[in-house]
Amino acid sequence: MTDYCTRCFDGNDASVFPYYGLAPHTHYKQNGVIGSTVVLPKSEWPENFEEDETAPGSGIYTHCPECGAGKTEEIS
């Protein structure tokens, strides 16, 4: 049994989650070349993304939305 799915497999018997990166975004092409990157509105961000308070527009993708790899249980 593995702790990841094919969507989040890192190629070395583990999951890529969690990882730090740019917030969910899209790329606009101009003449076939990426001209700009635009961060999506927060209302469109998935539940597995947590924005970094010190670096708006970046943050942590906490777990795989397909299999849950990287997800930790909260301690109450």
C-alpha positions as CSV (number, residue, x, y, z in Angstrom):
1,M,0.0,0.0,0.0
2,T,1.2,3.5,-0.8
3,D,0.6,6.9,0.8
4,Y,0.0,8.7,-2.6
5,C,-1.8,8.4,-5.9
6,T,-0.6,8.8,-9.5
7,R,-1.6,12.5,-9.4
8,C,0.8,13.3,-6.6
9,F,3.6,10.7,-7.0
10,D,7.0,12.4,-6.9
11,G,8.8,9.5,-8.8
12,N,10.7,8.5,-5.6
13,D,8.1,6.5,-3.7
14,A,6.5,9.5,-2.0
15,S,4.0,12.3,-2.5
16,V,4.9,15.8,-3.6
17,F,2.6,17.2,-0.9
18,P,2.9,19.4,1.0
19,Y,4.7,22.0,-1.1
20,Y,5.2,25.7,-1.3
21,G,4.3,27.6,-4.4
22,L,2.5,30.3,-6.3
23,A,-1.2,30.6,-5.5
24,P,-3.6,29.0,-8.0
25,H,-3.1,31.0,-11.2
26,T,-3.5,31.1,-15.0
27,H,-1.1,32.0,-17.8
28,Y,-2.0,34.3,-20.6
29,K,-0.2,33.8,-23.9
30,Q,0.7,36.5,-26.3
31,N,1.8,35.3,-29.8
32,G,2.2,31.8,-28.4
33,V,4.5,32.9,-25.5
34,I,3.5,33.2,-21.9
35,G,3.0,36.9,-21.4
36,S,1.8,37.1,-17.9
37,T,0.7,35.1,-14.9
38,V,-2.4,36.1,-13.0
39,V,-3.4,34.8,-9.6
40,L,-7.0,33.6,-9.5
41,P,-9.5,35.2,-7.1
42,K,-9.4,33.7,-3.6
43,S,-12.9,32.4,-4.1
44,E,-11.5,30.0,-6.7
45,W,-8.7,28.6,-4.6
46,P,-9.0,24.9,-3.6
47,E,-9.4,23.9,0.0
48,N,-5.9,22.4,0.0
49,F,-4.1,25.8,-0.5
50,E,-3.2,28.0,2.5
51,E,-1.8,31.5,1.6
52,D,1.4,32.6,3.2
53,E,0.6,35.7,5.3
54,T,4.1,37.1,4.7
55,A,4.0,36.6,1.0
56,P,0.6,37.2,-0.5
57,G,0.0,35.2,-3.7
58,S,2.1,32.3,-2.5
59,G,1.5,29.6,0.0
60,I,1.4,25.9,0.8
61,Y,-0.5,23.2,-1.0
62,T,-1.2,21.1,2.0
63,H,-2.4,17.8,0.6
64,C,-3.5,16.0,-2.5
65,P,-7.1,16.7,-3.3
66,E,-7.5,13.3,-4.9
67,C,-6.0,10.9,-2.3
68,G,-5.3,13.1,0.7
69,A,-1.6,12.5,0.8
70,G,0.1,15.1,3.0
71,K,-3.0,15.7,5.0
72,T,-2.5,15.8,8.8
73,E,-5.2,15.5,11.4
74,E,-5.7,18.5,13.6
75,I,-5.0,18.1,17.3
76,S,-7.8,19.5,19.5
